[in-house]
Amino acid sequence: MAKVELKQPVIDEIAEQLKDAQSAVLVDYRGLTVDQDTQLRKQLREAGVVYKVYKNTLIKRAAAGTAFEALNPDLEGPTAIAISKDDATAPARVIAKFAKNAEALELKGGVVEGTYYDKKAILTIATIPSRDELLSKFLGSIQSPITNFARVIKQVAEAKEA
């Protein structure tokens, strides 16, 4: 069996993960302890993010012809890829937060919603709250004036009754 035949299922797996993905972020994980790596994987999994280590050449082949092809310059040295199909900012957000306590972990770059961002820009994206957080803040800001209005109307009605 040729080596290419053995690699094809892995390339297909990566391509399937990238298909319809909102974002993919590359990290250099060298220097992480086993415990740190386990904790990072757990946090990413809880955020719905797929996190795996693949050979750089296989990621390049799987990303060929997609927006994720822009990651090619960052695919050097030990690389892990974090992919999210649901929350575009989740990989960057979880990894950047984790990296604050695990200095060995280094963001390389990523593609978010079809656009390539370098390490510095990915760190900025990491500060964007999740869609759910943004929605709850938005709903809270809408709800507050309505609640105040209802309170005033009730006070007016009570004043007229008295």
C-alpha positions in Angstrom: 0.0 0.0 0.0 1.4 3.4 -1.0 2.0 6.1 1.6 -0.4 8.4 -0.3 -3.3 5.9 0.3 -2.6 5.9 4.0 -2.6 9.7 4.2 -5.8 10.3 2.1 -8.2 9.3 5.0 -6.5 11.9 7.2 -6.6 14.6 4.5 -10.3 13.8 4.1 -10.9 14.0 7.8 -9.3 17.5 8.0 -11.2 18.6 4.9 -14.4 17.5 6.5 -13.6 19.4 9.7 -12.8 22.5 7.6 -15.9 22.2 5.5 -18.5 24.7 6.7 -16.2 25.8 9.6 -16.6 29.3 10.9 -13.0 29.5 11.9 -9.7 27.6 12.3 -6.8 28.8 14.5 -3.3 27.4 14.5 -1.2 27.1 17.6 2.3 26.1 18.6 1.8 23.8 21.6 5.5 23.1 22.3 6.3 23.2 26.0 2.8 22.5 27.3 2.7 19.9 30.0 0.5 16.9 29.6 -1.8 18.3 32.3 -2.0 21.7 30.5 -2.7 20.0 27.2 -5.5 17.9 28.7 -7.0 21.0 30.3 -6.9 22.9 27.0 -8.5 20.1 25.1 -11.3 19.8 27.7 -12.0 23.6 27.5 -12.0 23.5 23.7 -14.3 20.5 23.6 -16.7 22.2 26.0 -16.8 25.2 23.6 -17.6 22.9 20.7 -14.1 23.2 19.1 -12.3 20.4 17.4 -8.6 20.5 18.4 -6.1 18.1 16.8 -2.4 17.8 15.8 -1.9 16.9 12.2 1.2 17.0 9.9 1.5 20.4 8.3 1.6 18.9 4.8 -1.7 17.2 5.4 -3.4 20.4 6.6 -2.1 22.1 3.5 -3.5 19.5 1.2 -6.9 19.5 3.0 -7.1 23.3 2.9 -6.1 23.6 -0.8 -8.7 25.6 -2.7 -10.5 26.9 0.4 -10.2 30.1 2.5 -8.2 28.1 5.0 -5.4 27.8 2.4 -4.3 31.3 3.8 -3.0 29.4 6.8 -0.1 27.8 4.8 2.6 30.3 5.8 1.9 29.6 9.5 2.2 25.8 9.0 5.7 25.4 10.2 7.0 23.5 13.2 4.8 21.7 15.6 1.2 22.8 14.9 -2.2 22.0 16.3 -5.4 23.3 14.7 -8.6 24.3 16.5 -11.7 24.3 14.3 -15.2 25.6 15.1 -18.3 25.1 13.0 -20.6 27.1 15.3 -18.9 29.9 17.1 -16.4 31.9 15.0 -14.5 33.4 17.9 -14.4 30.3 20.2 -11.1 28.8 19.2 -9.2 32.2 19.5 -11.1 33.1 22.7 -10.5 29.8 24.5 -6.8 29.5 23.4 -5.9 33.1 24.2 -7.5 32.8 27.7 -5.7 29.6 28.3 -2.4 31.0 27.1 -2.5 33.6 29.8 -1.6 30.9 32.3 0.3 28.6 29.9 3.0 30.8 28.3 4.3 28.0 26.2 1.1 28.0 24.1 1.4 30.4 21.2 -1.2 31.4 18.7 0.1 31.5 15.1 -2.8 32.8 13.1 -6.2 31.8 11.8 -9.0 32.2 9.4 -12.3 33.5 10.8 -15.3 33.7 8.6 -13.2 33.4 5.5 -10.6 36.0 6.3 -7.0 35.4 7.4 -5.7 37.0 10.5 -2.2 37.1 11.9 -1.3 36.3 15.5 -1.9 39.9 16.6 -5.3 40.1 15.0 -6.3 36.7 16.3 -5.6 38.0 19.8 -7.9 40.9 19.2 -10.6 38.5 17.9 -10.2 36.5 21.1 -11.6 39.5 23.0 -14.9 39.4 21.2 -17.6 37.7 23.4 -19.4 34.7 22.1 -22.6 35.1 20.1 -24.7 33.9 23.1 -23.0 36.5 25.4 -23.6 39.3 22.9 -27.3 38.3 22.5 -27.8 38.2 26.3 -26.2 41.6 26.7 -28.4 42.9 23.8 -31.6 41.5 25.4 -30.6 42.9 28.8 -30.2 46.3 27.3 -33.6 46.1 25.6 -35.3 44.7 28.6 -34.2 47.3 31.0 -36.1 50.3 29.5 -39.2 48.2 29.1 -39.1 47.2 32.7 -38.6 50.8 33.8 -41.5 51.9 31.6 -43.8 49.3 33.1 -42.8 50.4 36.6 -43.6 54.0 35.8 -47.0 53.1 34.2 -47.9 51.0 37.3 -46.9 54.0 39.6 -49.1 56.3 37.5 -52.0 53.9 37.7 -51.6 53.5 41.4 -51.4 57.3 41.9 -54.7 57.8 40.0 -56.4 55.1 42.1 -55.4 56.8 45.3 
